[in-house]
Amino acid sequence: MAYTDKEIACKDCGNGFVFTAGEQEFYATKGLQNEPARCPRCRTARRTARAVEPEEGYVRYGVFASFGGKTPRQMHPAACAECGVMTEVPFIPRGDRPVYCSSCYNKVRGATPH
């Protein structure tokens, strides 16, 4: 299919931008069906704003959290098997293995040979 350049109005600023034939071909090869709604300048501004200020309800855990830091880790309450202090862990405790708070975990990990 031959693609031709399209003029599209930006959803945010209303200015027109060109959706080139090459971009359309790229979208088609990736299986993308929707045309871009924002001009490159507004897309960059939106991406930058999200990187600086997380959306409401999101906590920034950095790049080590799931999905490159975009979503917070789900934490689950658990009692430490060593000292009994309540702590939170990033997995659902099943009860068949001990769960430790961070200080007890460091003590236990340091005591066992690797």
C-alpha positions in Angstrom: 0.0 0.0 0.0 1.4 3.4 -0.9 1.3 6.0 1.9 1.1 9.7 1.4 1.9 12.5 3.9 -1.1 13.6 6.1 -1.6 16.9 7.8 -3.0 16.2 11.4 -4.1 18.8 14.0 -2.5 18.4 17.4 -4.8 17.4 20.2 -3.1 19.7 22.7 -2.0 22.8 20.9 -4.1 22.6 17.7 -1.2 23.3 15.4 -0.9 21.1 12.3 1.9 18.6 11.9 2.8 16.1 9.1 2.4 12.4 9.6 4.8 11.3 7.0 4.5 8.4 4.7 7.6 6.8 6.3 6.0 7.2 9.8 2.8 5.6 8.5 4.7 2.7 7.1 6.6 2.3 10.4 3.3 2.3 12.3 1.9 -0.3 9.9 4.9 -2.7 10.3 4.5 -2.4 14.1 0.8 -3.2 13.9 -0.2 0.2 15.3 -3.6 1.3 14.1 -4.1 4.8 15.6 -2.5 7.9 14.1 -0.5 10.1 16.5 -2.8 12.7 18.2 -0.1 15.1 19.3 2.7 16.9 17.5 6.3 16.0 18.3 6.7 19.0 20.5 3.6 18.3 22.6 4.6 14.6 22.9 8.0 15.5 24.2 6.6 18.1 26.6 4.0 15.5 27.9 6.7 12.8 28.3 9.0 15.2 30.1 6.2 16.4 32.4 5.3 12.8 33.4 8.9 12.0 34.1 9.3 15.0 36.4 5.9 14.8 38.1 4.3 11.4 38.5 0.6 11.2 37.9 -1.7 11.2 40.9 -1.8 7.9 42.7 1.7 6.9 41.5 4.8 6.7 43.8 8.2 7.0 42.1 10.3 4.0 43.0 12.9 4.6 40.3 13.9 2.3 37.5 14.1 -0.7 39.7 10.4 -1.0 40.2 8.2 -2.9 37.7 7.7 -1.5 34.2 10.7 0.8 34.4 9.5 2.7 37.4 6.1 3.7 36.0 4.0 1.7 38.5 4.6 1.2 42.2 5.3 -2.2 43.6 2.5 -3.9 45.4 3.6 -4.4 49.0 2.1 -7.0 51.4 2.2 -7.0 55.2 4.1 -9.7 57.0 5.4 -10.5 60.5 9.2 -11.0 60.7 10.0 -14.7 61.6 13.0 -13.6 63.7 11.8 -10.6 65.8 8.0 -10.4 65.1 8.0 -6.9 63.9 5.5 -6.1 61.2 7.1 -5.3 57.8 6.1 -5.1 54.1 7.4 -7.3 51.4 7.0 -7.2 47.6 5.5 -10.7 47.4 2.6 -12.5 49.0 3.9 -14.5 52.0 2.7 -18.1 51.7 3.6 -19.3 55.2 5.9 -22.1 54.1 9.0 -20.0 54.2 10.2 -17.4 56.8 9.8 -13.7 56.1 12.3 -11.3 57.7 12.4 -7.6 58.2 15.4 -5.8 56.6 17.6 -5.9 59.6 17.0 -9.5 60.4 17.3 -10.5 56.8 20.8 -8.8 56.7 21.8 -10.8 59.8 20.5 -14.1 58.4 22.0 -13.5 54.9 25.4 -12.6 56.5 25.4 -15.8 58.6 24.7 -18.2 55.8 27.5 -19.2 53.3 26.8 -18.5 49.7 
